[in-house]
Amino acid sequence: QSALTQPPSVSGSPGQSVTISCTGTSSDVGSYNRVSWYQQPPGTAPKLMIYEVSNRPSGVPDRFSGSKSGNTASLTISGLQAEDEADYYCSSYTSSSIVVFGGGTKLTVL
Amino acid sequence: EVQLVESGGGVVRPGGSLRLSCAASGFTFDDYGMSWVRQAPGKGLEWVSGINWNGGSTGYADSVKGRFTISRDNAKNSLYLQMNSLRAEDTALYHCARASYSHYYYGMDVWGQGTTVTVSS
């Protein structure tokens, strides 16, 4: 199975919005709402930011939002803050009954 | 406090075996699906294997299928990963992660700090 496709890097200035895309296929992102997003600052364990496409766990700021259209899911971070600088990964359940991650996107806050 | 603590990592020769363990505390272990996720040095996350709340459903990445076996002991609040026929490309930090509900396909909301596996001759 192939990993989901994410841009290697994105950047934005404080206060701006950025969107990270996650492209899969009709066998994963396109068929299931089991899409999640994770934040991983350097040297730390990943943290769940979005689950089931657009739901935020308690404690995650509402600046983080998720959506999906067809085979592509997106994570949008609005009102960018310095503390948002991290690697971000998407994941999806697939028709093979497994989970796949995207390759990861490095977010730089300028 | 909700916590996952991995153990069992180490240095092993190619073709060797290791058994990883994950001790869960602070929550009702048998309510949740669980997964193993690894991260090679400087690389991204790779889902390795998952198991649902009662062990009745499991899944494996193609890269480990037939070599790794996931299991759980709900009476001991523990998750395991038996790794056989290890290869250099299995070298990584292995995290145990809790799914947010009963099946492993739900988002993973609790993560351990990981245990390091190094496969080298």
gemmi code that builds the backbone of each chain (N, CA, C; Angstrom):
import gemmi

chains = {
    "A": [
        ("GLN", (0.834, -1.200, 0.000), (0.000, 0.000, 0.000), (0.868, 1.249, 0.000)),
        ("SER", (0.449, 2.307, -0.674), (1.255, 3.519, -0.767), (0.867, 4.487, 0.337)),
        ("ALA", (1.858, 5.266, 0.758), (1.587, 6.304, 1.737), (0.728, 7.392, 1.092)),
        ("LEU", (-0.003, 8.096, 1.915), (-0.762, 9.247, 1.444), (0.221, 10.356, 1.069)),
        ("THR", (-0.178, 11.229, 0.145), (0.730, 12.264, -0.347), (0.488, 13.607, 0.328)),
        ("GLN", (1.525, 14.101, 0.972), (1.492, 15.429, 1.593), (2.616, 16.283, 1.023)),
        ("PRO", (2.451, 17.626, 1.015), (3.573, 18.481, 0.607), (4.672, 18.379, 1.659)),
        ("PRO", (5.942, 18.367, 1.244), (7.034, 18.236, 2.216), (7.088, 19.401, 3.208)),
        ("SER", (6.725, 20.569, 2.764), (6.813, 21.716, 3.655), (5.792, 22.785, 3.289)),
        ("VAL", (5.378, 23.537, 4.301), (4.547, 24.725, 4.127), (5.054, 25.760, 5.124)),
        ("SER", (4.726, 26.998, 4.879), (5.149, 28.039, 5.815), (4.124, 29.167, 5.825)),
        ("GLY", (4.158, 29.943, 6.894), (3.270, 31.083, 7.021), (3.745, 31.986, 8.142)),
        ("SER", (3.288, 33.210, 8.107), (3.651, 34.171, 9.149), (2.640, 34.101, 10.282)),
        ("PRO", (3.046, 34.542, 11.459), (2.097, 34.553, 12.582), (0.818, 35.294, 12.221)),
        ("GLY", (-0.309, 34.701, 12.594), (-1.600, 35.302, 12.318), (-2.224, 34.853, 11.007)),
        ("GLN", (-1.406, 34.342, 10.102), (-1.925, 33.879, 8.813), (-2.546, 32.493, 8.944)),
        ("SER", (-3.129, 32.019, 7.835), (-3.667, 30.664, 7.772), (-2.843, 29.839, 6.794)),
        ("VAL", (-2.706, 28.554, 7.110), (-2.058, 27.628, 6.182), (-2.929, 26.387, 6.067)),
        ("THR", (-2.839, 25.746, 4.914), (-3.576, 24.502, 4.687), (-2.607, 23.436, 4.198)),
        ("ILE", (-2.708, 22.262, 4.804), (-1.890, 21.125, 4.422), (-2.804, 20.086, 3.788)),
        ("SER", (-2.453, 19.640, 2.608), (-3.275, 18.662, 1.904), (-2.756, 17.247, 2.124)),
        ("CYS", (-3.643, 16.306, 1.917), (-3.333, 14.883, 2.125), (-4.121, 14.119, 1.058)),
        ("THR", (-3.425, 13.674, 0.033), (-4.103, 13.043, -1.094), (-3.930, 11.539, -1.068)),
        ("GLY", (-5.054, 10.868, -1.135), (-5.042, 9.416, -1.165), (-5.740, 8.914, -2.408)),
        ("THR", (-6.494, 7.837, -2.239), (-7.202, 7.239, -3.368), (-8.625, 6.888, -2.953)),
        ("SER", (-9.355, 6.301, -3.879), (-10.725, 5.875, -3.580), (-10.737, 4.663, -2.652)),
        ("SER", (-9.565, 4.096, -2.371), (-9.479, 2.948, -1.467), (-9.174, 3.358, -0.032)),
        ("ASP", (-8.927, 4.618, 0.186), (-8.639, 5.079, 1.550), (-9.382, 6.377, 1.853)),
        ("VAL", (-8.745, 7.503, 1.637), (-9.360, 8.793, 1.982), (-10.730, 8.951, 1.325)),
        ("GLY", (-10.847, 8.537, 0.073), (-12.085, 8.724, -0.663), (-13.250, 7.882, -0.193)),
        ("SER", (-12.959, 6.804, 0.526), (-14.017, 5.870, 0.917), (-14.348, 5.865, 2.400)),
        ("TYR", (-13.479, 6.424, 3.210), (-13.679, 6.344, 4.665), (-13.506, 7.711, 5.311)),
        ("ASN", (-14.271, 7.932, 6.359), (-14.104, 9.165, 7.144), (-13.149, 8.948, 8.315)),
        ("ARG", (-12.340, 7.916, 8.248), (-11.355, 7.620, 9.295), (-10.036, 8.320, 8.970)),
        ("VAL", (-10.120, 9.621, 8.757), (-8.928, 10.421, 8.477), (-8.553, 11.192, 9.737)),
        ("SER", (-7.298, 11.101, 10.120), (-6.803, 11.792, 11.310), (-5.590, 12.637, 10.945)),
        ("TRP", (-5.329, 13.621, 11.800), (-4.158, 14.472, 11.661), (-3.403, 14.509, 12.984)),
        ("TYR", (-2.059, 14.480, 12.874), (-1.192, 14.463, 14.045), (-0.158, 15.572, 13.938)),
        ("GLN", (0.174, 16.132, 15.092), (1.220, 17.149, 15.205), (2.396, 16.529, 15.950)),
        ("GLN", (3.606, 16.724, 15.428), (4.787, 16.187, 16.095), (5.910, 17.216, 16.118)),
        ("PRO", (6.040, 17.956, 17.231), (7.209, 18.828, 17.373), (8.460, 17.953, 17.466)),
        ("PRO", (9.644, 18.508, 17.168), (10.881, 17.698, 17.184), (11.110, 17.027, 18.527)),
        ("GLY", (11.460, 15.749, 18.469), (11.824, 15.017, 19.673), (10.678, 14.630, 20.586)),
        ("THR", (9.447, 14.746, 20.093), (8.297, 14.395, 20.932), (7.429, 13.357, 20.239)),
        ("ALA", (6.539, 12.744, 21.013), (5.590, 11.795, 20.444), (4.495, 12.560, 19.697)),
        ("PRO", (3.890, 11.951, 18.682), (2.800, 12.613, 17.964), (1.613, 12.909, 18.876)),
        ("LYS", (0.845, 13.926, 18.496), (-0.357, 14.328, 19.221), (-1.521, 14.376, 18.239)),
        ("LEU", (-2.633, 13.752, 18.592), (-3.824, 13.758, 17.738), (-4.448, 15.149, 17.728)),
        ("MET", (-4.644, 15.709, 16.535), (-5.214, 17.050, 16.394), (-6.623, 17.016, 15.799)),
        ("ILE", (-6.847, 16.088, 14.880), (-8.144, 15.945, 14.215), (-8.412, 14.458, 14.031)),
        ("TYR", (-9.667, 14.031, 14.275), (-10.032, 12.655, 13.984), (-11.344, 12.632, 13.202)),
        ("GLU", (-11.549, 11.563, 12.472), (-12.740, 11.411, 11.637), (-12.996, 12.663, 10.804)),
        ("VAL", (-11.956, 13.040, 10.091), (-11.940, 14.136, 9.111), (-11.943, 15.520, 9.729)),
        ("SER", (-12.878, 15.769, 10.669), (-13.076, 17.167, 11.081), (-13.340, 17.358, 12.565)),
        ("ASN", (-13.153, 16.328, 13.354), (-13.426, 16.439, 14.790), (-12.164, 16.729, 15.581)),
        ("ARG", (-12.285, 17.667, 16.530), (-11.139, 18.017, 17.380), (-11.261, 17.354, 18.735)),
        ("PRO", (-10.192, 16.678, 19.187), (-10.199, 16.168, 20.573), (-10.261, 17.345, 21.540)),
        ("SER", (-10.697, 17.069, 22.744), (-10.751, 18.151, 23.721), (-9.347, 18.665, 23.996)),
        ("GLY", (-9.235, 19.962, 24.088), (-7.941, 20.576, 24.354), (-7.235, 21.092, 23.114)),
        ("VAL", (-7.678, 20.665, 21.936), (-7.073, 21.167, 20.698), (-7.760, 22.481, 20.324)),
        ("PRO", (-6.976, 23.516, 20.097), (-7.577, 24.831, 19.792), (-8.445, 24.789, 18.537)),
        ("ASP", (-9.488, 25.613, 18.506), (-10.370, 25.614, 17.335), (-9.732, 26.316, 16.135)),
        ("ARG", (-8.489, 26.732, 16.279), (-7.732, 27.242, 15.120), (-7.414, 26.101, 14.138)),
        ("PHE", (-7.502, 24.885, 14.634), (-7.222, 23.712, 13.813), (-8.544, 23.141, 13.299)),
        ("SER", (-8.625, 22.959, 11.990), (-9.844, 22.395, 11.419), (-9.483, 21.439, 10.288)),
        ("GLY", (-10.360, 20.471, 10.063), (-10.130, 19.486, 9.023), (-11.314, 19.371, 8.099)),
        ("SER", (-11.033, 18.948, 6.859), (-12.091, 18.761, 5.876), (-11.652, 17.697, 4.875)),
        ("LYS", (-12.596, 17.323, 4.015), (-12.278, 16.333, 2.990), (-13.126, 16.594, 1.755)),
        ("SER", (-12.507, 16.425, 0.602), (-13.223, 16.498, -0.663), (-12.661, 15.423, -1.577)),
        ("GLY", (-13.510, 14.463, -1.928), (-13.039, 13.368, -2.772), (-11.932, 12.582, -2.097)),
        ("ASN", (-10.827, 12.436, -2.789), (-9.698, 11.666, -2.265), (-8.679, 12.509, -1.499)),
        ("THR", (-9.004, 13.772, -1.256), (-8.069, 14.674, -0.583), (-8.648, 15.235, 0.706)),
        ("ALA", (-7.879, 15.060, 1.774), (-8.226, 15.657, 3.066), (-7.329, 16.862, 3.283)),
        ("SER", (-7.783, 17.783, 4.118), (-6.999, 18.997, 4.376), (-7.053, 19.367, 5.848)),
        ("LEU", (-5.934, 19.896, 6.318), (-5.836, 20.460, 7.659), (-5.558, 21.947, 7.497)),
        ("THR", (-6.393, 22.765, 8.101), (-6.187, 24.206, 8.054), (-5.883, 24.715, 9.450)),
        ("ILE", (-4.836, 25.507, 9.556), (-4.475, 26.147, 10.817), (-4.610, 27.641, 10.601)),
        ("SER", (-5.521, 28.248, 11.348), (-5.733, 29.688, 11.212), (-5.093, 30.407, 12.391)),
        ("GLY", (-4.832, 31.687, 12.239), (-4.201, 32.446, 13.312), (-2.901, 31.798, 13.754)),
        ("LEU", (-2.038, 31.516, 12.790), (-0.797, 30.785, 13.028), (-0.005, 31.360, 14.200)),
        ("GLN", (0.497, 30.458, 15.044), (1.333, 30.857, 16.176), (2.666, 30.139, 16.110)),
        ("ALA", (3.679, 30.719, 16.758), (5.014, 30.130, 16.738), (5.007, 28.690, 17.247)),
        ("GLU", (4.149, 28.426, 18.225), (4.095, 27.080, 18.821), (3.512, 26.026, 17.876)),
        ("ASP", (2.958, 26.456, 16.757), (2.403, 25.506, 15.788), (3.484, 24.883, 14.921)),
        ("GLU", (4.697, 25.409, 14.990), (5.782, 24.884, 14.171), (6.077, 23.444, 14.581)),
        ("ALA", (5.931, 22.535, 13.617), (6.055, 21.097, 13.883), (5.900, 20.342, 12.566)),
        ("ASP", (6.065, 19.031, 12.650), (5.712, 18.155, 11.532), (4.262, 17.718, 11.712)),
        ("TYR", (3.544, 17.637, 10.593), (2.144, 17.215, 10.620), (1.959, 16.013, 9.705)),
        ("TYR", (1.217, 15.030, 10.208), (0.962, 13.812, 9.462), (-0.534, 13.545, 9.383)),
        ("CYS", (-0.977, 13.097, 8.217), (-2.351, 12.618, 8.090), (-2.307, 11.087, 8.091)),
        ("SER", (-3.425, 10.486, 8.382), (-3.558, 9.039, 8.287), (-4.970, 8.704, 7.849)),
        ("SER", (-5.119, 7.508, 7.292), (-6.439, 7.055, 6.862), (-6.540, 5.546, 6.974)),
        ("TYR", (-7.731, 5.084, 7.267), (-8.031, 3.660, 7.185), (-8.185, 3.323, 5.711)),
        ("THR", (-7.908, 2.073, 5.352), (-7.972, 1.691, 3.944), (-8.843, 0.442, 3.742)),
        ("SER", (-9.147, 0.168, 2.499), (-9.971, -0.994, 2.158), (-9.244, -2.309, 2.431)),
        ("SER", (-7.954, -2.251, 2.705), (-7.186, -3.448, 3.065), (-7.178, -3.681, 4.573)),
        ("SER", (-8.018, -2.918, 5.286), (-8.138, -3.040, 6.750), (-6.854, -2.681, 7.471)),
        ("ILE", (-6.130, -1.729, 6.918), (-4.930, -1.225, 7.576), (-5.016, 0.295, 7.638)),
        ("VAL", (-4.046, 0.884, 8.289), (-3.939, 2.333, 8.398), (-2.679, 2.774, 7.665)),
        ("VAL", (-2.778, 3.856, 6.909), (-1.590, 4.402, 6.255), (-1.415, 5.861, 6.666)),
        ("PHE", (-0.165, 6.262, 6.772), (0.173, 7.650, 7.072), (0.620, 8.364, 5.808)),
        ("GLY", (0.526, 9.681, 5.844), (1.162, 10.496, 4.830), (2.644, 10.626, 5.155)),
        ("GLY", (3.393, 11.172, 4.194), (4.834, 11.307, 4.374), (5.247, 12.400, 5.345)),
        ("GLY", (4.287, 13.244, 5.728), (4.583, 14.306, 6.686), (4.847, 15.642, 6.024)),
        ("THR", (4.460, 16.707, 6.705), (4.669, 18.073, 6.228), (5.294, 18.891, 7.338)),
        ("LYS", (6.399, 19.548, 7.010), (7.056, 20.406, 7.998), (6.480, 21.812, 7.898)),
        ("LEU", (5.873, 22.269, 8.976), (5.315, 23.622, 9.026), (6.324, 24.561, 9.672)),
        ("THR", (6.686, 25.592, 8.941), (7.578, 26.626, 9.464), (6.799, 27.908, 9.671)),
        ("VAL", (6.899, 28.460, 10.866), (6.266, 29.752, 11.157), (7.349, 30.816, 11.009)),
        ("LEU", (7.161, 31.669, 10.017), (8.194, 32.636, 9.640), (8.387, 33.758, 10.654)),
    ],
    "B": [
        ("GLU", (-3.355, 9.030, 35.826), (-2.843, 9.573, 34.571), (-2.849, 8.481, 33.502)),
        ("VAL", (-3.376, 8.836, 32.344), (-3.372, 7.904, 31.210), (-1.951, 7.775, 30.684)),
        ("GLN", (-1.470, 6.557, 30.557), (-0.066, 6.357, 30.198), (0.149, 5.053, 29.452)),
        ("LEU", (1.079, 5.108, 28.502), (1.557, 3.926, 27.790), (3.072, 3.910, 27.900)),
        ("VAL", (3.624, 2.763, 28.316), (5.075, 2.655, 28.470), (5.565, 1.419, 27.729)),
        ("GLU", (6.393, 1.668, 26.716), (6.942, 0.584, 25.913), (8.242, 0.055, 26.499)),
        ("SER", (8.531, -1.204, 26.213), (9.791, -1.813, 26.619), (10.117, -2.943, 25.653)),
        ("GLY", (11.334, -3.451, 25.758), (11.716, -4.604, 24.962), (12.597, -4.306, 23.766)),
        ("GLY", (12.838, -3.029, 23.494), (13.693, -2.691, 22.375), (15.149, -3.059, 22.654)),
        ("GLY", (15.976, -2.995, 21.623), (17.385, -3.302, 21.792), (18.066, -3.464, 20.459)),
        ("VAL", (19.290, -3.984, 20.517), (20.064, -4.231, 19.308), (19.994, -5.725, 18.989)),
        ("VAL", (19.683, -6.028, 17.738), (19.532, -7.423, 17.328), (20.140, -7.597, 15.938)),
        ("ARG", (20.650, -8.772, 15.664), (21.235, -9.048, 14.353), (20.147, -9.311, 13.314)),
        ("PRO", (20.437, -9.052, 12.058), (19.467, -9.391, 11.002), (19.064, -10.853, 11.098)),
        ("GLY", (17.761, -11.083, 10.953), (17.225, -12.432, 11.081), (16.800, -12.778, 12.495)),
        ("GLY", (17.132, -11.933, 13.445), (16.802, -12.192, 14.836), (15.377, -11.806, 15.193)),
        ("SER", (15.060, -11.971, 16.473), (13.710, -11.703, 16.970), (13.754, -10.809, 18.198)),
        ("LEU", (12.660, -10.076, 18.398), (12.452, -9.273, 19.600), (10.969, -9.279, 19.911)),
        ("ARG", (10.656, -9.107, 21.187), (9.262, -8.952, 21.579), (9.114, -7.639, 22.318)),
        ("LEU", (8.325, -6.742, 21.761), (8.045, -5.465, 22.401), (6.804, -5.592, 23.283)),
        ("SER", (6.816, -4.853, 24.384), (5.657, -4.804, 25.275), (5.247, -3.357, 25.486)),
        ("CYS", (3.976, -3.174, 25.788), (3.441, -1.843, 26.084), (2.509, -1.988, 27.287)),
        ("ALA", (2.864, -1.341, 28.382), (2.054, -1.386, 29.593), (1.149, -0.169, 29.647)),
        ("ALA", (-0.144, -0.427, 29.772), (-1.137, 0.649, 29.798), (-1.626, 0.895, 31.218)),
        ("SER", (-1.886, 2.144, 31.546), (-2.421, 2.475, 32.863), (-3.268, 3.737, 32.778)),
        ("GLY", (-4.168, 3.885, 33.746), (-4.971, 5.091, 33.833), (-6.253, 5.071, 33.015)),
        ("PHE", (-6.542, 3.967, 32.334), (-7.779, 3.863, 31.571), (-8.179, 2.390, 31.460)),
        ("THR", (-9.417, 2.142, 31.018), (-9.922, 0.778, 30.881), (-9.392, 0.198, 29.581)),
        ("PHE", (-8.312, -0.553, 29.678), (-7.547, -1.009, 28.504), (-8.437, -1.741, 27.510)),
        ("ASP", (-9.326, -2.610, 27.963), (-10.076, -3.435, 27.032), (-11.261, -2.712, 26.393)),
        ("ASP", (-11.338, -1.410, 26.555), (-12.316, -0.613, 25.823), (-11.772, -0.090, 24.495)),
        ("TYR", (-10.455, -0.236, 24.291), (-9.803, 0.474, 23.201), (-9.016, -0.425, 22.259)),
        ("GLY", (-9.045, -0.047, 20.956), (-8.118, -0.625, 20.006), (-6.731, -0.054, 20.241)),
        ("MET", (-5.723, -0.763, 19.748), (-4.327, -0.347, 19.954), (-3.532, -0.554, 18.681)),
        ("SER", (-2.476, 0.219, 18.524), (-1.602, 0.084, 17.368), (-0.139, 0.210, 17.769)),
        ("TRP", (0.719, -0.292, 16.894), (2.155, -0.011, 16.942), (2.478, 0.875, 15.731)),
        ("VAL", (3.207, 1.941, 15.984), (3.615, 2.880, 14.936), (5.112, 3.094, 15.094)),
        ("ARG", (5.860, 3.034, 13.996), (7.301, 3.217, 14.100), (7.773, 4.427, 13.313)),
        ("GLN", (8.960, 4.887, 13.693), (9.553, 6.046, 13.035), (11.052, 5.812, 12.929)),
        ("ALA", (11.514, 5.566, 11.710), (12.947, 5.406, 11.474), (13.641, 6.748, 11.686)),
        ("PRO", (14.914, 6.724, 12.026), (15.630, 7.981, 12.295), (15.510, 8.963, 11.136)),
        ("GLY", (15.021, 10.168, 11.434), (14.892, 11.210, 10.424), (13.772, 10.997, 9.419)),
        ("LYS", (12.929, 10.007, 9.641), (11.866, 9.682, 8.687), (10.487, 9.935, 9.298)),
        ("GLY", (9.455, 9.648, 8.511), (8.093, 9.882, 8.947), (7.515, 8.707, 9.720)),
        ("LEU", (6.248, 8.858, 10.098), (5.548, 7.819, 10.832), (5.123, 6.699, 9.895)),
        ("GLU", (5.217, 5.474, 10.381), (4.744, 4.312, 9.626), (3.904, 3.441, 10.561)),
        ("TRP", (2.639, 3.246, 10.216), (1.788, 2.337, 10.971), (2.260, 0.922, 10.725)),
        ("VAL", (2.430, 0.156, 11.792), (2.973, -1.195, 11.696), (1.867, -2.242, 11.826)),
        ("SER", (1.051, -2.089, 12.884), (0.046, -3.104, 13.145), (-0.979, -2.564, 14.114)),
        ("GLY", (-2.196, -3.126, 14.067), (-3.243, -2.714, 14.986), (-4.077, -3.906, 15.424)),
        ("ILE", (-4.762, -3.738, 16.555), (-5.602, -4.805, 17.107), (-6.815, -4.159, 17.754)),
        ("ASN", (-7.977, -4.763, 17.584), (-9.165, -4.157, 18.179), (-9.261, -4.540, 19.655)),
        ("TRP", (-10.319, -4.093, 20.308), (-10.413, -4.161, 21.764), (-10.299, -5.570, 22.328)),
        ("ASN", (-10.806, -6.571, 21.625), (-10.795, -7.933, 22.163), (-9.836, -8.864, 21.416)),
        ("GLY", (-9.040, -8.304, 20.543), (-8.084, -9.127, 19.808), (-8.681, -9.861, 18.625)),
        ("GLY", (-9.957, -9.643, 18.366), (-10.627, -10.376, 17.307), (-10.343, -9.880, 15.904)),
        ("SER", (-9.751, -8.700, 15.807), (-9.431, -8.122, 14.508), (-8.041, -7.509, 14.568)),
        ("THR", (-7.209, -7.885, 13.621), (-5.855, -7.344, 13.564), (-5.531, -6.918, 12.139)),
        ("GLY", (-4.534, -6.046, 12.008), (-4.082, -5.623, 10.693), (-2.583, -5.396, 10.720)),
        ("TYR", (-1.955, -5.569, 9.551), (-0.504, -5.426, 9.445), (-0.152, -4.668, 8.170)),
        ("ALA", (0.864, -3.816, 8.276), (1.418, -3.195, 7.081), (2.068, -4.282, 6.229)),
        ("ASP", (2.052, -4.095, 4.927), (2.663, -5.081, 4.036), (4.123, -5.328, 4.381)),
        ("SER", (4.805, -4.303, 4.858), (6.240, -4.394, 5.138), (6.565, -5.356, 6.281)),
        ("VAL", (5.568, -5.691, 7.104), (5.837, -6.571, 8.252), (4.966, -7.823, 8.260)),
        ("LYS", (4.024, -7.893, 7.344), (3.083, -9.028, 7.330), (3.843, -10.334, 7.182)),
        ("GLY", (3.488, -11.300, 8.023), (4.144, -12.597, 7.996), (5.377, -12.670, 8.880)),
        ("ARG", (5.862, -11.520, 9.347), (7.052, -11.500, 10.218), (6.706, -11.015, 11.627)),
        ("PHE", (5.756, -10.096, 11.733), (5.375, -9.524, 13.032), (4.000, -10.038, 13.439)),
        ("THR", (3.794, -10.180, 14.748), (2.497, -10.584, 15.280), (2.127, -9.681, 16.447)),
        ("ILE", (0.956, -9.075, 16.352), (0.459, -8.229, 17.431), (-0.478, -9.055, 18.309)),
        ("SER", (-0.455, -8.776, 19.608), (-1.362, -9.457, 20.524), (-1.580, -8.566, 21.740)),
        ("ARG", (-2.561, -8.925, 22.537), (-2.841, -8.167, 23.754), (-3.320, -9.111, 24.839)),
        ("ASP", (-3.072, -8.707, 26.077), (-3.564, -9.426, 27.241), (-4.335, -8.419, 28.076)),
        ("ASN", (-5.649, -8.426, 27.942), (-6.463, -7.428, 28.635), (-6.401, -7.598, 30.156)),
        ("ALA", (-6.159, -8.810, 30.618), (-6.061, -9.034, 32.063), (-4.810, -8.368, 32.632)),
        ("LYS", (-3.798, -8.197, 31.784), (-2.540, -7.586, 32.222), (-2.385, -6.152, 31.704)),
        ("ASN", (-3.421, -5.638, 31.042), (-3.359, -4.274, 30.483), (-2.112, -4.082, 29.620)),
        ("SER", (-1.865, -5.056, 28.771), (-0.618, -5.041, 27.995), (-0.833, -5.364, 26.527)),
        ("LEU", (-0.018, -4.713, 25.708), (0.017, -4.918, 24.261), (1.402, -5.444, 23.911)),
        ("TYR", (1.464, -6.297, 22.894), (2.743, -6.901, 22.517), (2.942, -6.829, 20.995)),
        ("LEU", (4.205, -6.904, 20.610), (4.546, -7.039, 19.196), (5.709, -8.020, 19.105)),
        ("GLN", (5.424, -9.208, 18.591), (6.475, -10.200, 18.360), (7.053, -9.939, 16.972)),
        ("MET", (8.353, -9.684, 16.936), (9.013, -9.335, 15.681), (10.037, -10.410, 15.339)),
        ("ASN", (9.824, -11.106, 14.231), (10.732, -12.159, 13.772), (11.359, -11.763, 12.440)),
        ("SER", (12.404, -12.479, 12.069), (13.092, -12.245, 10.786), (13.383, -10.767, 10.584)),
        ("LEU", (13.961, -10.154, 11.583), (14.188, -8.713, 11.540), (15.200, -8.331, 10.474)),
        ("ARG", (14.962, -7.166, 9.880), (15.799, -6.629, 8.807), (16.338, -5.265, 9.219)),
        ("ALA", (17.364, -4.822, 8.528), (17.936, -3.507, 8.827), (16.876, -2.410, 8.721)),
        ("GLU", (15.967, -2.561, 7.773), (14.945, -1.533, 7.563), (13.875, -1.500, 8.654)),
        ("ASP", (13.926, -2.434, 9.597), (13.024, -2.403, 10.745), (13.574, -1.513, 11.867)),
        ("THR", (14.784, -1.016, 11.705), (15.387, -0.133, 12.702), (14.551, 1.134, 12.838)),
        ("ALA", (14.078, 1.398, 14.052), (13.189, 2.543, 14.269), (12.860, 2.684, 15.745)),
        ("LEU", (12.216, 3.802, 16.068), (11.597, 3.995, 17.372), (10.162, 3.473, 17.239)),
        ("TYR", (9.783, 2.540, 18.097), (8.471, 1.918, 18.026), (7.574, 2.493, 19.126)),
        ("HIS", (6.476, 3.124, 18.697), (5.501, 3.685, 19.627), (4.296, 2.761, 19.734)),
        ("CYS", (3.794, 2.662, 20.939), (2.507, 2.053, 21.205), (1.498, 3.205, 21.225)),
        ("ALA", (0.314, 3.023, 20.630), (-0.663, 4.106, 20.586), (-2.066, 3.556, 20.806)),
        ("ARG", (-2.873, 4.309, 21.545), (-4.251, 3.922, 21.811), (-5.179, 4.549, 20.789)),
        ("ALA", (-6.069, 3.749, 20.223), (-7.117, 4.297, 19.367), (-8.148, 4.985, 20.254)),
        ("SER", (-8.867, 5.927, 19.690), (-9.808, 6.697, 20.513), (-11.109, 5.942, 20.780)),
        ("TYR", (-11.240, 4.752, 20.192), (-12.401, 3.907, 20.462), (-12.000, 2.450, 20.303)),
        ("SER", (-12.950, 1.569, 20.071), (-12.713, 0.132, 20.204), (-11.925, -0.526, 19.068)),
        ("HIS", (-11.867, 0.124, 17.903), (-11.169, -0.469, 16.765), (-9.910, 0.337, 16.471)),
        ("TYR", (-8.922, -0.325, 15.914), (-7.639, 0.346, 15.694), (-7.702, 1.403, 14.601)),
        ("TYR", (-8.790, 1.435, 13.824), (-8.833, 2.439, 12.753), (-9.249, 3.827, 13.222)),
        ("TYR", (-9.613, 3.950, 14.473), (-9.923, 5.272, 15.012), (-8.626, 6.044, 15.289)),
        ("GLY", (-8.732, 7.353, 15.300), (-7.572, 8.190, 15.559), (-6.875, 7.796, 16.857)),
        ("MET", (-5.555, 7.933, 16.868), (-4.751, 7.496, 18.003), (-4.516, 8.671, 18.952)),
        ("ASP", (-5.167, 8.607, 20.144), (-5.188, 9.782, 21.016), (-4.235, 9.712, 22.197)),
        ("VAL", (-3.617, 8.570, 22.426), (-2.615, 8.460, 23.488), (-1.419, 7.707, 22.916)),
        ("TRP", (-0.228, 8.247, 23.138), (1.003, 7.671, 22.592), (2.020, 7.462, 23.703)),
        ("GLY", (2.767, 6.374, 23.577), (3.921, 6.195, 24.449), (5.127, 6.914, 23.868)),
        ("GLN", (6.179, 6.994, 24.647), (7.412, 7.663, 24.210), (8.244, 6.795, 23.282)),
        ("GLY", (7.971, 5.502, 23.250), (8.630, 4.631, 22.294), (9.793, 3.835, 22.871)),
        ("THR", (10.122, 2.751, 22.163), (11.285, 1.927, 22.484), (12.064, 1.721, 21.193)),
        ("THR", (13.377, 1.806, 21.271), (14.203, 1.786, 20.072), (14.636, 0.381, 19.709)),
        ("VAL", (14.443, 0.043, 18.442), (14.894, -1.228, 17.889), (15.970, -0.931, 16.850)),
        ("THR", (17.117, -1.567, 17.006), (18.218, -1.415, 16.054), (18.588, -2.788, 15.530)),
        ("VAL", (18.508, -2.947, 14.218), (18.860, -4.216, 13.584), (20.177, -4.009, 12.841)),
        ("SER", (21.223, -4.657, 13.339), (22.546, -4.431, 12.772), (23.447, -5.625, 13.062)),
        ("SER", (24.312, -5.906, 12.109), (25.269, -6.995, 12.311), (26.540, -6.470, 12.972)),
    ],
}
model = gemmi.Model(1)
for chain_id, residues in chains.items():
    chain = gemmi.Chain(chain_id)
    for i, (resn, *xyz) in enumerate(residues, 1):
        res = gemmi.Residue()
        res.name, res.seqid = resn, gemmi.SeqId(i, " ")
        for name, pos in zip(("N", "CA", "C"), xyz):
            atom = gemmi.Atom()
            atom.name, atom.element = name, gemmi.Element(name[0])
            atom.pos, atom.b_iso = gemmi.Position(*pos), 0.0
            res.add_atom(atom)
        chain.add_residue(res)
    model.add_chain(chain)
structure = gemmi.Structure()
structure.add_model(model)
structure.setup_entities()
